[in-house]
Amino acid sequence: KVVFEKTAEEKERLQRIVQDNVLCSHLDEEEVATIVDAFERCSVSAGNEIITEGDQVATHYYILDKGRAHVLLGGKKLDLEYSDGDGFGELALMYNAPRAATV
């Protein structure tokens, strides 16, 4: 089992976010805890891509802790923005498909 260290506050926040995700709403407490344990903190500076449209290898699901992230499709900015607590990147993981957009 993969476990990355987190504060109690970080664990509680991630548990709420995971439980509120429609894809995870059917999971029991232990399964949610396993997912939360596997989250690893990663910092991205403003202006840098988190995921890139078309990437063939998708190994992570992301939850934005602080800040905003814009979504681009075909290089064009969409009227979609992620903010604190939003998750993205699950489609490529679920369907073993290339990343659908750049964030």
N, C-alpha and C positions, 0 to 999 in steps of 0.2 A: 504494500500500500504506500502510495506516495503522499508525504505530508510535508507541507511548507509551513514554517512557523508564522503564527498570527496572534495578535492581541485578542482578548475576549471580545472587545468592541468590533474588531474587524470580522471575527467569526460570526457574531450576531448579525451584522449588516449583510454579509454574504449569504447567510442562511435565509434572511428575509427576501433578498433579491432572487435567490435560486427558487425558493418556494413560490414566489409570485410569477415565475416564468411559466408560461403555459406548457412548455415542453417538459417541465420538471414537476408539475403540479400533482402528478400521480405517485411520486416517489415518497417512500417512508422516511422517517427521521434519520435512520442509519445511512440510507443511500444519499440523502442530502448532506450529511456530515462527511461522507466520503468525497463528494464533489467539492465541498468547501475546503477540506484538507488539501486537495490537489491544486487549488488556486495558488499561483505564484505571483507576487508583486512584480510589476514591470513598469518602468517609467519611460515615457516618450516625450521628447521635447516638442514644443509647439512648432507646427509646420512640417513635422515628419509623419510619414505614413505608418499606420499600425498594421493594416493589412492592405494588400495590393490586388486589384482586380486581375483575375486570370491566374494568380498563383496556383500551381498544381498541388502543392503540399500544404495542407491545412491541418495543423495539429493543436490549435488553441481556440478557445472561446474566451472572449474578453468582456470584462465588466469595467466600465469607466468609473473610477473612484471620484476624481475631481476634474473639472474642466469641460470642454466641449470638443466634439469631433465631427467634422463635416463628411458627408458622403458624396463620392463622385462615381459616376457611371459613364464609361466611355470618355473619361477626361472632363466631363461636364458636371459642375456642382449641382446636386439635387436639392430640393426644398426639404431636406431631411437632415437633422442634426442630433447626435447623441449627446447626452449630458449625464450628470452625476447619477450613478445607479443603473444606467442603461447597459444592456448586454448586446453583443453582436458577434457574428462569425460562426454561428451554429449551423447554418445551412450547408456550408462546405463540409463540416464534420458529419452531419447527419447523412448526407447523400454522397460522401466521398467524391466531391465535385470541386472544380476550381472555385476560387473566391469570386463572388458575384459582383463585388464593388470594391472600390478603394475607400478606406476610412483613415 
